[in-house]
Amino acid sequence: MDLTFFLFASFGVVVFGISKGGFPGPIAMLAVPVMSFVMSPIKAAAILLPLLIVMDLIAIYIYWNKWKLKILKIIIPASIIGIIIGSFTFQYTSENQIRILVGTISILFVVISFMQKSNFLLKPTKIKGSFWSATAGYTSFLIHAGGPPINFYLLPLKLDKLSYLGTMTLAFCVINLVKLIPYYSLDLLIVSNIKISFILLPLAIISVFFGYIIQKKIHEKLFYNIIYIVLLISGFKLIFDGII
C-alpha cells in the first residue's frame, strides 16, 4: 500500500469502527465511497468485510443483551433474502446505481420524517420491516450500506438508544457473517485483500472503542438528530458520487 491508499483505506475503517462503537450508524455510509477514490468499490467492500465482522463481535460484547429479539426476528430472515438477491444480481448491478438508490432512500427518510403530518408512511409494521430489512441486506451486500434502509423501519419504533444500538449491532453481525459465503464464492476474499484487512485490523479495534466513548457523552435526543443530519448529508454525497 502506498501512503494515499493507506490513508483512504484507514478513513473507511475508522468511520465504520466509530459507527460500530455506537456513534450514529449512517456515517459509516461514507466509508466505501471515500475508499473508492483509490480503489474500486468492490475491492473496498471486500477489504472491509472481515474487519466489520471483528468490529461487530466487539460491539456485541459492548452492547450484550441490549437488543430486541422480537425485532431481530423480522430483520434477519428478510435481510438474508436481500443478500441472496444481491449475490445473484451482483454481476448485473452498477455500484453507482446502488449509491443513487441508497442516497435517495436516505434523503426521502429524512424529508418524510420532518414533513409527514400523520405517521402513516413511517408507521412501523411487520411488512414494512421485512421490506426495508430485505433492502438493507441487498445494499449491505453490495457496498456495506444497509443502515439507511433499516432505519426506515427501526427509527420510527423509537427505541431507547441502547436498544437501538444493540439491535443494529446484532442484526448487522449476522448480516456480515452471512455475506462471507457469497463474497467467498465470488472470489472477493482473495489473499491480497485479506492482507490489507489484517494490516488495518488494529485501527478497526481502536476505532470501535473510540465510538463507544463518544456515544456515552451524547444525549439521546441529540443522538437521533445527528443520525438524521448524517443521513441527509450521506444521501446527497452518495447521489453525487453515483451521478458523477
Disulfide bonds with the S-S distance in Angstrom:
none
